[in-house]
Each structure stands twice: as structure tokens, then as C-alpha cells.
Amino acid sequence: MTILIVDGTAKIYLREGLVRMSDHEGNKEDEPIANLELLVVIGRRILLTSALVLTLASANIPIVFIDPRGGTTATLYDVIQVGHTSIRMAQYQCIETEPCRLRVAREFVKSKLAGLKNLVRYELKYRSELKNSETEYLISRIDTARRNADNTTSIDELRTVEAEGSKAAWTLLTKLFPSDYKFTGRKPRGGDTINNAIDFTYALIYGITTKALVAAGLDPYAGFMHTHRPGRHSLVYDFSEIYKPLAIHAVLQASRIRRLKTFRSSRRLTPRSIEALTKQLYHRLYVLTEKTYKRKNIWTHVLQEARRLQQALAKNLPYKPYIYSP
């Protein structure tokens, strides 16, 4: 199965049942639709035909658009093709009921913070020079934030607690990247190579989780923690918190295996960097799915997690999400 990433100047269209890419030099490459799991379009110089878009929509294959200059991402997917009214009504009712909304939102935050702590602990096993009292203090701050999440009484308070735990985690994670990247901390659309790499892997996660949530019958626009705005996939951003520690780990590994780069005076990652990041993310999702469900793909784990959320909402049951553990 394939995540197809197209960058530069190109045209993507259908040709005898295949997805064909043609670049500005006339080079062509074909990909069978049956093998395609996700189409990622980078930049503003790529033309897609309406026949291609309609075919991918009917095949439930998301298209993720990334603007490398500003980090803007968008996901094109048929959000009403799958689902039952009763499932979405249960979702909307929970969102409108503050105790229910807060209960679900807390679990997203707790899963993310626990996953970040597990990632840090795993990496520190191989970086003994970083183990000291300050490190243990920062790890304890992540734990404290996770515990405090259970005591929050509003979404705004929960966001504050999440920010405190994430800040402590990123203080530690910053030290784990190779020093020659001169990475100083997480800043979305920050412009440096590592932040661009993280933005890119997050965009892939958004595309994958959008497909899973819609397949489970949920409304990707109706979230619990992220602010509702017209056209914003708030539930996608909520649900993706569960998989962000995995995405960060993929960037960490890719940054060590290959020298990640952007083009000079640009935020655009080089093709080799995109390839390395995609391979690492794909590998981690593949291994997670195979280990948990004995399936050889990247979708089953995310889809089953979305279904667990759907069942919790439909039956008014507690939701306990997956926690990343390397």
C-alpha cells in the first residue's frame, strides 16, 4: 500500500484506471488506485483533474494539501459518505453537554501527555548523559499535568494544563534531536527544518485520522477541545493528539538516519527529507497495526481507535484511548 506524495510542478490525472503523475519535464509515473492509501499534494503548482478527485472520493482515499511556505494544510474527503445519524447525534449531544465534552477532551490530553512521557523515557535509555535532576523534574511536571487534567472544570482550564505538560515535554524532546540541527523548541510553522518536519508528519496524521473518523461515522468538524471554526476539522485535531507522540518519534528517527533539509531560503523540505519522514511514519504505524491487530497496513489501528471513540459516545461509556509506547 502507498502514500503518494507529489511536490513541485506536476499534473495528476486518471489514465486507464491508474493515477498518473506527469512533471514539467514530461516524466510520467503510474500508481494503481487499489494500492493508494493517501495522496499528499505539496505546493501550489500541482494540477488535479476533477475525474481524479471524484474517483478518489468514491474510493475513500483522502487528499492532503500542504502549503510549505506557511504550513497550511487541508484535507479533501467525503465526510458524509459513511455514518448513521444516531452516531453523529450522540457526538453532538456530548459536545453540547459540558461534563460529557470535558470528560472526552480530558482523555485526549491525558493520552498525549502519557505518550510524550513514554517517548522521553524510551529515548533517555540511550542518552544517559541527559539523565539528571532537571530531567526528572521535567518528567514529573508531565505527570503532574496529566493528573491535573482530571481535576479541570472547563475546556479553557484543560487547555492550560495541556500546555504546561507539553511545554515540559518539549523542553526534554528538544535535547534529543541531533545538535547540528540547532533545534530550539516546538514552534508550528517555525521555518526551521525540524519544525517543518514535524508540521509535515502532523499533516499526514491529520489525513489518516480524518479517514478513520469518517469511516467510524463521526463528524470530523465537531470536536471536544479544539475551537470550532467554519471549515476546521476540530475532531481531527482532538483525535490526532493520541498519535502525535508517534509522529514526533518518526521525526526523531528520521533526523538521525538522514540529514533532513529544506531548500535554501525556503520552508520547503527536500524530496529526500520528505521520503525519510514518510517512511518512518509509515513504518511506525505499520508496526503498531501489525503488533496490535495482526494486520499488514497503517489504517487498522487508527480506524479501530476511532470506532472505540464512536462506541463510547453512542453508548455513553467512558473512553480510554490508546497511549503511545515505543
C-alpha positions as CSV (number, residue, x, y, z in Angstrom):
1,M,0.0,0.0,0.0
2,T,1.2,3.5,-0.9
3,I,1.2,7.0,0.5
4,L,1.7,9.1,-2.7
5,I,3.4,12.4,-2.2
6,V,3.7,14.9,-5.1
7,D,5.8,18.0,-4.9
8,G,7.0,20.7,-7.4
9,T,5.2,21.3,-10.7
10,A,3.0,18.4,-11.9
11,K,-0.3,17.2,-13.2
12,I,-2.1,14.3,-11.6
13,Y,-4.9,12.6,-13.5
14,L,-6.5,9.2,-14.3
15,R,-5.2,7.0,-17.1
16,E,-6.7,3.6,-17.8
17,G,-7.6,3.0,-14.1
18,L,-4.2,4.3,-12.8
19,V,-3.3,7.5,-11.1
20,R,-0.7,9.2,-13.4
21,M,1.7,11.9,-12.4
22,S,3.4,14.0,-15.1
23,D,6.0,16.6,-14.2
24,H,7.1,19.7,-16.1
25,E,9.8,17.7,-17.9
26,G,7.4,15.2,-19.3
27,N,8.3,12.3,-16.9
28,K,5.4,10.1,-16.0
29,E,4.7,7.7,-13.2
30,D,1.7,5.5,-12.6
31,E,0.2,4.2,-9.4
32,P,-2.8,1.7,-9.2
33,I,-5.7,3.1,-7.3
34,A,-6.1,-0.1,-5.4
35,N,-2.6,0.4,-3.9
36,L,-3.2,4.0,-2.9
37,E,-3.9,4.9,0.8
38,L,-3.3,8.6,0.8
39,L,-2.5,11.4,-1.7
40,V,-0.4,14.3,-0.4
41,V,-0.1,17.4,-2.6
42,I,2.7,19.8,-1.6
43,G,2.7,23.4,-3.0
44,R,0.6,25.4,-5.4
45,R,1.9,24.3,-8.8
46,I,0.1,20.9,-9.0
47,L,-3.0,20.4,-11.1
48,L,-5.5,17.7,-10.3
49,T,-8.3,16.8,-12.6
50,S,-11.9,16.6,-11.5
51,A,-12.1,13.0,-12.6
52,L,-9.2,12.1,-10.3
53,V,-10.8,13.9,-7.3
54,L,-14.2,12.3,-7.8
55,T,-12.6,8.8,-8.2
56,L,-10.5,9.1,-5.1
57,A,-13.5,10.5,-3.1
58,S,-15.6,7.4,-4.2
59,A,-12.7,5.1,-3.2
60,N,-12.4,6.8,0.3
61,I,-8.9,8.0,-0.4
62,P,-8.1,11.3,1.3
63,I,-6.2,14.1,-0.5
64,V,-4.0,16.2,1.9
65,F,-2.8,19.6,0.6
66,I,0.2,21.2,2.2
67,D,1.5,24.8,1.6
68,P,5.2,24.6,2.5
69,R,5.5,28.4,2.7
70,G,3.0,28.8,5.5
71,G,2.4,25.3,6.8
72,T,-1.2,25.5,5.8
73,T,-2.9,22.1,5.4
74,A,-6.3,21.0,4.2
75,T,-7.8,17.6,3.7
76,L,-10.3,16.8,0.9
77,Y,-12.5,13.9,1.8
78,D,-16.2,12.9,1.5
79,V,-17.3,13.4,5.2
80,I,-20.9,12.3,4.7
81,Q,-20.4,9.1,2.7
82,V,-20.3,7.0,5.8
83,G,-22.2,7.1,9.0
84,H,-25.5,7.0,10.8
85,T,-27.5,9.9,12.1
86,S,-27.7,8.4,15.5
87,I,-23.9,8.2,15.9
88,R,-23.4,11.9,15.0
89,M,-26.4,12.9,17.1
90,A,-24.7,11.2,20.1
91,Q,-21.5,13.1,19.2
92,Y,-23.3,16.5,19.0
93,Q,-25.2,15.8,22.3
94,C,-22.0,15.1,24.1
95,I,-20.3,18.2,22.8
96,E,-23.3,20.3,23.9
97,T,-23.2,18.8,27.4
98,E,-20.3,20.3,29.3
99,P,-19.5,17.3,31.6
100,C,-19.5,14.9,28.7
101,R,-17.4,17.2,26.5
102,L,-14.9,17.7,29.2
103,R,-14.7,14.0,30.0
104,V,-13.8,13.1,26.5
105,A,-11.4,16.0,26.0
106,R,-9.5,15.1,29.1
107,E,-8.8,11.6,27.7
108,F,-7.2,13.1,24.5
109,V,-4.9,15.3,26.6
110,K,-4.0,12.5,29.1
111,S,-3.2,10.1,26.2
112,K,-1.0,12.7,24.5
113,L,0.9,13.6,27.7
114,A,1.4,9.9,28.7
115,G,2.6,9.1,25.2
116,L,5.1,12.0,25.3
117,K,6.4,10.8,28.7
118,N,6.8,7.3,27.4
119,L,8.7,8.6,24.3
120,V,11.0,10.7,26.5
121,R,11.7,7.7,28.9
122,Y,12.4,5.5,25.9
123,E,14.9,7.9,24.4
124,L,16.7,8.6,27.7
125,K,17.6,4.9,27.9
126,Y,20.1,5.6,25.2
127,R,21.1,9.1,26.3
128,S,22.5,8.6,29.8
129,E,24.3,12.0,29.7
130,L,20.9,13.7,29.8
131,K,19.7,11.9,32.9
132,N,19.9,14.4,35.8
133,S,17.7,16.0,38.5
134,E,16.4,18.6,36.0
135,T,15.3,15.8,33.6
136,E,13.4,14.0,36.4
137,Y,11.8,17.3,37.4
138,L,10.5,17.9,33.9
139,I,9.2,14.4,33.6
140,S,7.4,14.9,37.0
141,R,5.8,18.0,35.5
142,I,4.4,16.0,32.6
143,D,3.0,13.5,35.2
144,T,1.6,16.4,37.3
145,A,-0.2,17.9,34.2
146,R,-1.7,14.5,33.3
147,R,-3.1,14.1,36.8
148,N,-4.3,17.7,36.9
149,A,-6.2,17.1,33.7
150,D,-8.7,15.0,35.7
151,N,-9.4,17.9,38.1
152,T,-10.1,20.5,35.4
153,T,-13.6,22.1,35.4
154,S,-13.6,23.8,32.0
155,I,-12.1,23.4,28.5
156,D,-10.0,26.5,28.9
157,E,-8.5,25.2,32.1
158,L,-7.8,21.9,30.4
159,R,-6.0,23.7,27.5
160,T,-3.8,25.4,30.1
161,V,-2.9,22.2,31.8
162,E,-2.2,20.5,28.4
163,A,0.1,23.5,27.5
164,E,2.0,23.1,30.8
165,G,2.6,19.4,30.2
166,S,3.5,19.8,26.6
167,K,6.0,22.6,27.4
168,A,7.8,20.3,29.9
169,A,7.8,17.5,27.3
170,W,9.2,19.7,24.5
171,T,11.9,21.1,26.8
172,L,13.2,17.5,27.1
173,L,12.5,16.5,23.5
174,T,14.5,19.5,22.2
175,K,17.6,18.0,23.7
176,L,17.1,14.6,21.9
177,F,17.4,15.9,18.4
178,P,20.9,15.9,16.8
179,S,22.7,19.1,17.9
180,D,23.7,20.1,14.4
181,Y,20.0,21.0,13.6
182,K,20.2,23.7,16.3
183,F,16.6,23.0,17.2
184,T,15.4,25.3,20.0
185,G,11.9,24.1,20.6
186,R,8.5,23.4,19.1
187,K,7.0,26.3,17.1
188,P,4.4,25.5,14.5
189,R,5.3,26.9,11.1
190,G,8.5,28.0,12.7
191,G,10.5,27.8,9.5
192,D,13.5,25.7,10.8
193,T,14.0,22.2,9.4
194,I,12.8,20.2,12.5
195,N,9.6,22.3,13.0
196,N,8.9,21.9,9.2
197,A,9.4,18.2,9.5
198,I,7.0,18.0,12.5
199,D,4.4,20.1,10.6
200,F,4.7,17.7,7.7
201,T,4.2,14.5,9.8
202,Y,1.3,16.1,11.6
203,A,-0.3,16.8,8.3
204,L,0.0,13.2,7.3
205,I,-1.6,12.2,10.6
206,Y,-4.4,14.6,10.1
207,G,-5.2,13.0,6.7
208,I,-5.1,9.5,8.1
209,T,-7.2,10.3,11.2
210,T,-9.8,12.1,9.0
211,K,-10.4,8.9,7.0
212,A,-10.7,6.8,10.2
213,L,-13.1,9.2,12.0
214,V,-15.4,9.4,8.9
215,A,-15.3,5.7,8.4
216,A,-16.4,5.3,12.0
217,G,-19.4,7.5,11.3
218,L,-18.2,10.6,13.2
219,D,-18.2,14.2,12.2
220,P,-14.6,15.4,11.8
221,Y,-15.7,19.0,12.2
222,A,-17.3,18.6,15.6
223,G,-14.5,18.5,18.2
224,F,-14.4,18.5,22.0
225,M,-11.3,20.5,22.9
226,H,-10.2,22.5,19.8
227,T,-12.2,25.6,19.0
228,H,-14.9,25.2,16.4
229,R,-14.4,27.4,13.3
230,P,-16.0,27.2,9.9
231,G,-14.2,24.5,7.9
232,R,-12.0,23.4,10.7
233,H,-11.6,19.7,11.4
234,S,-11.8,20.2,15.2
235,L,-12.3,16.5,16.0
236,V,-9.4,15.5,13.7
237,Y,-7.1,17.8,15.8
238,D,-8.5,16.4,19.0
239,F,-8.2,12.8,17.9
240,S,-4.7,13.3,16.4
241,E,-3.3,14.2,19.9
242,I,-3.3,10.4,20.5
243,Y,-0.8,9.9,17.6
244,K,1.3,12.9,17.9
245,P,3.9,11.2,20.2
246,L,4.3,8.6,17.4
247,A,4.7,11.3,14.8
248,I,7.4,13.1,16.8
249,H,9.2,9.8,17.3
250,A,9.2,9.3,13.5
251,V,10.8,12.8,13.1
252,L,13.4,12.0,15.7
253,Q,14.4,8.8,14.0
254,A,14.4,10.3,10.5
255,S,16.6,13.2,11.7
256,R,19.2,10.6,12.8
257,I,19.1,8.3,9.8
258,R,19.2,11.1,7.2
259,R,20.2,14.7,7.2
260,L,16.8,16.5,6.9
261,K,17.0,19.7,4.8
262,T,14.9,22.5,3.4
263,F,15.7,24.3,0.2
264,R,17.8,27.4,0.8
265,S,15.7,30.4,1.9
266,S,12.6,28.3,1.9
267,R,10.4,26.3,4.3
268,R,10.0,23.5,1.7
269,L,11.5,20.2,2.7
270,T,13.7,18.5,0.1
271,P,12.4,15.3,-1.6
272,R,14.8,13.1,0.3
273,S,13.7,14.6,3.6
274,I,10.0,14.0,2.7
275,E,10.8,10.4,1.8
276,A,12.7,9.8,5.0
277,L,9.9,11.3,7.2
278,T,7.2,9.4,5.3
279,K,9.0,6.1,5.6
280,Q,9.5,6.5,9.3
281,L,5.9,7.4,10.0
282,Y,4.6,4.6,7.7
283,H,6.9,2.1,9.4
284,R,5.7,3.1,12.9
285,L,2.0,2.9,12.0
286,Y,2.6,-0.4,10.2
287,V,4.4,-2.0,13.1
288,L,1.8,-0.7,15.6
289,T,-1.1,-2.1,13.5
290,E,0.6,-5.5,12.9
291,K,1.5,-5.8,16.6
292,T,-1.9,-4.9,17.9
293,Y,-4.3,-6.4,15.2
294,K,-2.1,-8.7,13.1
295,R,-2.9,-6.6,10.0
296,K,-0.3,-5.5,7.4
297,N,-1.4,-1.9,6.9
298,I,-1.3,1.5,8.5
299,W,-5.0,2.0,8.9
300,T,-6.4,-0.6,11.1
301,H,-5.1,0.7,14.4
302,V,-6.3,4.3,13.8
303,L,-9.7,3.0,12.5
304,Q,-10.3,0.7,15.5
305,E,-9.4,3.6,17.8
306,A,-11.9,5.8,16.0
307,R,-14.5,3.0,16.4
308,R,-13.7,2.8,20.1
309,L,-14.5,6.5,20.4
310,Q,-17.7,6.1,18.4
311,Q,-18.8,3.2,20.7
312,A,-18.1,5.2,23.8
313,L,-20.2,8.2,22.5
314,A,-23.0,6.0,21.2
315,K,-23.4,4.1,24.4
316,N,-22.4,6.9,26.8
317,L,-19.4,4.9,28.1
318,P,-16.0,6.1,29.3
319,Y,-13.5,6.5,26.6
320,K,-9.9,5.3,27.3
321,P,-7.7,6.0,24.3
322,Y,-4.5,4.3,23.2
323,I,-1.3,5.6,24.7
324,Y,1.9,5.5,22.6
325,S,4.6,3.4,24.0
326,P,7.8,2.8,21.8
